[in-house]
Amino acid sequence: MRTTVRINDELLRRAKKRAMDEGRTLTSLIEDGLRLTLARSRSGRREEVVLPVSKATGGVRPGVDLNRFGDLEEVMDAS
């Protein structure tokens, strides 16, 4: 099938060079790119990432209010 698409000039230049370097047509390069993109999006789901949860105990130093920048600044300056 024939169709017309608009492609960024720089991207088209790079695609033509890649096709030439690989000894293939621009059409076959574009078709492979579309196949890869469509196959990837078909799976649709991303792998679930489980983030670690800290089991540390403790907390804020006595007298430090995390809502007051001045308290934090004093503690940092004392270190």
C-alpha positions in Angstrom: 0.0 0.0 0.0 1.2 3.5 -0.7 0.8 6.3 1.7 2.2 9.7 2.5 3.7 10.7 5.8 5.5 13.7 7.1 8.8 13.0 8.7 11.2 15.4 10.4 14.0 16.3 8.0 16.8 15.2 10.3 15.1 12.0 11.2 14.6 11.2 7.5 18.2 11.9 6.8 19.3 9.6 9.5 16.9 6.9 8.4 18.1 7.0 4.8 21.7 6.8 5.9 20.9 3.8 8.2 19.0 2.0 5.4 21.9 2.7 3.0 24.5 1.5 5.5 22.5 -1.7 6.1 21.9 -2.2 2.3 18.2 -2.1 2.5 15.4 0.2 1.5 14.0 3.1 3.5 10.6 1.4 3.3 11.9 -1.8 4.9 13.5 0.2 7.7 10.3 2.1 8.4 8.2 -1.1 8.3 10.5 -2.7 10.9 10.3 0.3 13.1 6.5 0.2 13.0 6.4 -3.5 13.7 8.6 -3.0 16.8 6.5 -0.1 18.0 3.3 -1.9 17.5 4.5 -5.1 19.1 5.8 -3.2 22.2 2.5 -1.3 22.6 0.5 -4.5 22.2 1.7 -5.9 25.5 0.5 -2.7 27.0 1.5 -3.5 30.6 4.6 -2.4 32.2 6.4 -4.5 34.7 5.3 -3.7 38.2 8.0 -2.2 40.4 8.0 -3.0 44.0 9.8 -0.3 46.0 11.5 -1.2 49.3 10.0 0.0 52.5 12.3 1.1 55.2 12.2 -0.8 58.5 14.3 1.8 60.3 13.2 3.0 63.6 13.8 6.3 65.2 12.5 9.5 63.9 13.1 13.2 64.1 15.6 14.5 66.7 13.8 16.0 69.8 13.0 19.7 69.3 13.1 19.6 65.5 9.9 20.5 63.7 10.1 19.4 60.1 7.7 22.2 59.1 10.1 24.8 60.3 13.1 25.4 58.1 15.0 27.2 60.9 14.9 24.0 63.1 16.4 22.0 60.3 19.0 24.6 59.5 20.2 24.7 63.1 20.6 20.9 63.2 22.5 20.9 59.9 24.8 23.7 61.0 25.6 21.9 64.3 26.7 18.8 62.4 
